[in-house]
Structures are given as C-alpha cells and as structure tokens.
Amino acid sequence: MKLSISPSIIFSVVSVTFLSFFFSLPLTTHALGSSSTLAVTSTSVCGIVGEKSTQSIICYRISGDIISVEPNVSFSAISGGQDFFCGLRSGGYAFLCWDTSNSSDNSSFNNPKRVYFNTTVLLQNLAVGENHVCAIVNDTANANGTGTVRCWRGDGHVSNQTPADGDQFESISSGNGFSCGILMNSSRIRCWGNNPIATKIESEFGNMPMGSIAAGGSHVCGVNSTGFLVCKGDNSSGQLDVPLNSALEYSQFSQSKLALGDNYSCALRRNGSVVCWGGGGGGGLGLFPVGISFESIVSGANITCGLMTLNFSIMCGGPGWPNVDNSGIQILPFTDKILPGPCVQSSCEGKLYPDSASLCSGSGNICYPPELNVSLPPPPFPPSPPPPVILSSPSSPSKELKNGLLAFAIVGSVGVFAGICTIIYCLWAGVCFGKKKVHNSVQPTINRAGSNGGTTSNHSGLISRSSTIRRQSSRAMRRQRSGTSSKHADRAEEFSLAELAAATNDFSLENKIGAGSFGVVYRGKLVDGREVAIKRGETGQRTKKFQEKESAFESELAFLSRLHHKHLVRLVGYCEDGDERLLVYDYMKNGALYDHLHDKNNIQKKSSVINSWKMRIKIVLDAARGIEYLHNYAVPPIIHRDIKSSNILLDLNWTARVSDFGLSLMGPESERDHRPMKAAGTVGYIDPEYYGLNLLTAKSDVYGLGVVLLELLTGKRAIFKDDENGGTPTSIVDFAVPRIMAGELVKVLDPRVGPPQLNEAEAVELVAYTALHCVNLEGKDRPTMTDIVANLERALSLCDGSHGSISGDTISIVSE
C-alpha cells in the first residue's frame, strides 16, 4: 500500500523534531582551566572514556601516540595546564596529576602524583591554570566550609594564593597565574593569584551578576545573569572583542560555557555551533568547520578541541596544532567514545542525557543543565549549513546512521524553510527600477552623463576605464534584507536623545570626528564611562534627503544588530526621537585608515605606526577578513557597497574594522516604491561595472578593496591631483596599474614607509599583484574575498621571515 503524507504534516513533524533536538543539547564547555571530561596541555589531549564500567582517562600525544592513563579507575572530571593535567576521582575524595612536559616520554602517564585525599572533605569543580590547581570544597560535615576554595602549586604543594577566608563559590576557573570564581551569595566575580590581571578583571566585572565564567591566559569571559556573553581582562589580541550576541544565545548556568586560550576565546552556542574571536585571526576564527555540532569544547594555551555530537569523537585544531593534512584540524583516532559529561550517582535534577545508562555503563547518569527544562524561544542566529562529509565514526553503523539521518533532517528542514521564506519575500517585493546615485561622503563628486541628464565630467583620468564598458540594459539585483528593523533591534540598546546629547556635549564641534553615510559622527562618553562614537543623521523635513537618511539608518541597524565579527565595527545602540536618527558604536580610538594615509596632520609623520609594510598589510588583512565574513558567512550574504579607506576604522590595538553599513544592499523604501536599486558608492572606489551596467555582485566590494590596496601601496588618494599633470584629477587605478604591470612597482611605493626589505619586498609584490586582479574591469576576472584573504595572509607571513618567489602566475586567484 502506498502511503501519502501531506507536506504540511512533514513540516510539522520536522519542526517538532528540530525543537526537541534543539532543547536537548548539552552545553558543557571548557576553558584554559575549568573541569570537564576533556583536557588539553601543550603536548596532549585527554578525555574520560564512556561505555565502560570504569570511566578511566585516555590521552592522545601530539606526536601520534594513544595512551591509556594509569590508574585504571573512574574519574568525574579532568582539567589541563601548560605541562600537566589533573583528574578528580569519582566521588570527589581525591585528585591526581600527570606530567606531560616531555613530549617523547609516555611513562609519566603511568606515574601520577596524588595531590589530595580526604574521604570527608570532598572536592568539586577542579580548575587547573598554567602552573597551579584550585578546587571547590564540598565539606559534608561543615556547611560553612562548603564552597570555599583550596589551591596547590604545580609541584603539588599547597599554594598561599587563595581567595579570602569565608568566600564561598559556586564555580571557579583558572588562567595563567590567577583564578576567578562566582560568589555564592551575590553571583559577583572574585579573583585571586600572583598575576596582577586578577585585580583588573575583578574590577572590570564590578557588581555584574554572572551565571558562568571561564578563564584564559590573561582574560575571563562569561555569561551574565541576563544571558549575554561578556569578557574582561587583557585585550592585546582582541580576545575581549565579543561578537554581538542575544540573550540566551549561550546557556548561563551549567558548569562552564567557554574555551579560552592564551590570546583567543571560543564559545559554544545552544545549537552546538562554535564561534571564536581574538588571536589576531589565527587563534580560533574559523577553527571548526561549519555545520558540525559539538557537545563541549576545551582550550589549552593555543589548541582548541571539541567533542562532536555525531559520534563522541574529538576534533582538534588551533595555532599550536600540527597541520597534519593541510586542513588545520584533526579528528583524534580514539576507538573509545568520550563522555559528554560526568557520570553522577545522584538522580538528575534536570533532564537525563540520552543513552546515559549506556555511556555510564550502568554506573551513574549524565545530566543536562537544569535550566534546559524551561521552554525558551530559539535564539536569533542562523542555522548551520549541512556538515561536510569528513567524519568517520567509531560507533556502531546503525547508531551512526540514525544520528546522521536526524542531523540531515534537521538541517535540511531549516534550509528548505529559509529558502521558501526567501522566495516568498522576493515574489512579494518584486524587482524595482529607478535612478542611480553615487554617494560621496569623502571624495569630491565627479558625475558622468546619464539617462537622467547628468553632467559630463572633463576628468578623463577617472572616465578612461569606465568608458570602455559596453552599455547594456539595466540589471537590478535584489536580495532579502537581513536583520531586524529599528523597531525590533534585539541586540542593540535604545538610548534617549537627551542621553546622547549629554554624552557629546550637545553635539559640539569639539566632539565631531567625521561623517558617515547619513550624518555626522561625534565622540561621546556615556554615563557609565563607555567611550562611543555617535552618528547623527541630518535633521530636516520629510524630504527625499530624510528618506535616504531613514533608509541608511534602517540598513545599519538591521545589519549590525545581527552581525558579529572582530573586524566589523560593533553597534552599541540607537535612538529614534521624532525626526532624529542616531546610531551608537564602539569608539575606535585610532580613527580611520584614510586619515592616517591622507590627513595633512599625519602625512608628515614618518614615524606613524602604519608607516611599515607589515602594519599596512596587517590592517588590510583585517579589513579583508571582515568583508569575507559578510560575503561568505552572513546569512543571507551582505554586499557592503562602500568599501573605502575612510570606512576602515582602527581600534586601540590597531585592529581594523569595517564600518558604515548605511548603503549595504538597500532595498525599496516601501512596497509601492518600485525604483531600481541605486548605484551607490564613493567616487574612486565604486565598481565601474556596477556604475556602468547597474550590475551589483560581491565583486563590487572586491573592487573597492583593490583601490584601498593601491592606497596603502602608494600613499595616494583614490582620486588625486598630480602637479606633474597640471593639477588634473587622476584615478589611483589609472596611475598605479600600468606602472605595476610594467614592473615599475618600486616607482609608485609610498616613500614615507621606506624601501621594503628582502622579505617585505616579496610581500609588497604579492599585495600589488592582488590589487591588480581586484581592480579588473569585469567582476568575473576579480578574485573572491577568500582568495584575497589567503594572499594577504601569505604576504603577512612573508614579512615575518618566510621565503619564496612570487609572480603574477603563482598567487591565489580564482575568477568566477
């Protein structure tokens, strides 16, 4: 008999399955020093095995050895430091430590040091730092002693670096020379240790109540009581640059949520995906493949590992991991499953983990965090795409097949649903036609003759390349507009006009620092001490100018309220008050790249920080990574449309961030207004194919970045007046490209930086060839942002001392 099932029933079943699966995800994670079922040291990765009567420890040496750790007894948690790790015996009455400093000697795994043994005063929440161990006391005979902390040095002797007497903690985590914990009575952070960063971290958290914390090398991250992710401490590598996140995107009450290395941070979302930031882009950004779900993650100093949901195998990567197959990651060859959580003898207060009895082999249960019993709305982040087929499971084929089919159904249903929504939106919105406009917030306006009677410029230098494009019929591009409207900006604070006026001294000229796509930017200081940049739209009646300001305001708020990346400027909040439209961003202390290259006050500063080839390449690599995120990882993808040096901002640490999303993928202003998408951009940076043919693709941003590359190489503006040409405005593309192609790169380099050294010369040549490809007239001949990032990463590594010849034929360019 043929069974017929309606699509609506299938959709309902899949939706229920997805929600059930979503709310069943365990959320254990790990940091440099918090207890888990995984541990990482500089040479080893260890885990507590499952499906055996004894939950013993197994380790993988980076050298390739798999070692069964002695003694073969049950452990509830392990935690790793720099050159040793410790394990807490099931029951909490003892913990042992193993030395892993000798990468070629495996005998130490058979000779543990027993540091603690007491059958009355039990321990919990073991936290190993770089060279010390702390644990929370669970004193069954003395209630006042429960929650206090004891610490030991790496040699096993008692440490005098402990918190104040009487302090009782819910949880603790250890970093390099310090530890922090959440106090029982107030949920505030208390830190201690011989590293001065401890005092700074405690002070920065202040009175903020926290649900969980985790420590890294010299920083601490956690989820506060309102469900938001925050980080404090050292930010030398961007490890505090937390991605924008919504309440409850990360669980806030289970044992630990984050995996923090020395100079980067990673977090596990509720949907099992991992996001990382910091480390100069190398610590964890893009560390794990998208589409793979993890049960837990753990970091050592510069290695991060995750326990995969599919088969309880461990995947590792990071700057300290050997690149065994050029993928940067490796699935460890354990034949045993690793426990996703400790096996406890008591009944679960919350929800019992699936297959708990099998994983614990009848000796205890694995429990979910208690708060997951509460029905919570799904957080507003996009679903992960389908996982790549790279996994081999040591579990039974039937079990793996079930898990695989479940994952396929979940991810597939989400993808189908998103696709249907997109099609409905496109049919509803239609395709629009109308006038073109070139937005010009920095450079002088240079017009060309158009269908609507625009004037013709005499500046032949600018027109020479664009005039060669054959006129074709207009092709408009429409994309689904991303994010929330300004009325529902879930991830941005709402400010009053009075608050922002007070922060900027009533928008005084002394506070003015620049201009954006729809208004003037002011420096401000909020009442809580935060330094911010406030963009205020031009005020006026509801004219065409107001509509443009409104559209730009909506675009920036919609995009930035959902985007989070180290190399995108962070939106703090917004204000809507009558005709007033204001956006509030993190203040970028070092201003715009444009100012450092072209401002009269900076031109003569030959000692400027950016007057080195390595720093210039690093800055444009930062920007390229931000644009790559927009093109490849934002859902749906975003085209910026106004990439230029004045929209690349530099923070306190000279990390570059892309800003000003007021022109990004702007759609029609109302459902009745079906004008075409405006050819927006800035003269000198705008893609000639887009301007001439109204054809917008991601390659339009590539062209703008190519112009920025030429700016960094030559030190000249996108449009400049050369006295040798009698003051005629000249395009930097027309100036630099022929000379570079003729092998005369040295003649166009910015003299303020000085002649590049041997390795720098190779790097600068690679950047120049990349720029040439970026400014090709046709988009199909330009590289993707992924290609550009790869080339710039190689160029930066050349500055650090690598060798190798470069030619236009060997760089990574793939045209579409």
Helices and strands as residue ranges (DSSP letters): H 7-22, E 38-40, E 44-48, E 57-61, E 66-68, E 75-80, E 84-89, E 94-99, G 107-110, E 113-117, E 121-128, E 132-139, G 143-145, E 149-153, E 169-174, E 178-183, E 189-193, H 197-205, E 210-215, E 219-224, E 229-233, E 258-260, E 264-268, E 274-278, G 279-281, E 294-299, E 304-308, E 314-317, E 329-331, H 356-359, G 370-373, H 397-429, H 460-466, G 486-488, E 493-494, H 497-503, G 509-511, E 512-515, E 519-525, E 531-537, H 544-560, E 571-577, E 580-586, H 593-598, H 600-603, H 613-632, G 645-647, E 648-650, E 656-658, H 688-693, H 699-714, E 719-721, G 723-725, E 729-731, H 732-741, G 745-747, H 758-774, G 779-781, H 785-799
